[in-house]
Amino acid sequence: MKVDPGYFRPTEVETLLGEPTKAKGILAWTPEISVEEMCAEIVESDLNVAKRRAFLKSHGHNKNIPMEH
């Protein structure tokens, strides 16, 4: 197997910050959920994936279980 370095990011970003003022002003966009609600959805989704993986592993399917959901 060979890894193509062209697929690596030149620099990894440590902190990503979003500022929605432009989207709100130009597009009349407003968020449908809060940041807290979004984080809760992400955590719930990750927990569900972990539970599925644990279930499969406990039933002998412990090889090549994808991490994606």
Buried (B, 14 or more C-beta within 10 A) or exposed (E): EEEEEEEEEEEEEEEEEEEEEEEEEEEEEEEEEEEEEEEEEEEEEEEEBEEEBEEEEEEEEEEEEEEEE
